Amino acid sequence: MAVKFAHTFMYSTITAAAAAALFYALSSVRMVVLEAYTVNDTYLGSMFVLLLALIIGLAMWPMVLEKGK
């Protein structure tokens, strides 16, 4: 039975947002400690993590959801 794309996209988006928020929180602390990183580094790094986690999530979540059935 095929997993619906809406469920896959929803789980992938939630996972990606959580990963990006974690990256943002950790890199913000790092930016305060080390002055080598700028605000732009933190923002662009968070966007990169968001997109990468979204792509990986769209590939992985169908397998996880299919095993749950």
N, C-alpha and C positions, 0 to 999 in steps of 0.2 A: 504494500500500500504506500502510495507516495505521500510525502509530507508536503503540506501546503506552503507555498512561498511566503505567505503573510506571517505564518508562525516562525519560519526560519528567519525572516528579516527582522521580526520583532525581537527574538532572542539574540540575534547577532548584534542588533543596534544597542540593546541594553548592555551586553557584554563589552562592546567596543566603547560605549560611554563610560562604563566603570573603569576600564583599562586606561582611557584617556584622563579621567579624573585622578586616578592614582598616580599616573605619570606627572600630571600637572602639580599635584600636591608635593610629590617628592622632588621635582625639579625646582619648585619655588623655594623650598627649604635650601636646596643646593645653591640656588642663585643668590640667596642672602649670605650664605657662608663663603662661597667663592665668588669673587667679583669678575671672573672670567666669562660668566654666562650673562646674557642680557634678557630682557623681557621678551624680545622677539624670538630668541632661542627657545624659550619656554613655550610660547604660543605655537610656533611652527612645529616644535617637537610633539606637542600634544595633538596637533592636527595630523601629523604623520602617524602617530600611534593609533589615533582614531580610525583613519583610513585603512591602515594595515590590519588592525584588529577586526574591522568590518569585513574585509576581504577574507581573512582567515576564518572568521565566524560563519560566513556564508558557505564556506567549503566544509566546515566541520559540523555545524549544527544539524544538518539533515541526517547524518549518520547517528548522532546522539539521539535525536528524536525518534528515528526509526527503530533503534534498539529498545526504546522505552515502551513500544507497543507490543 
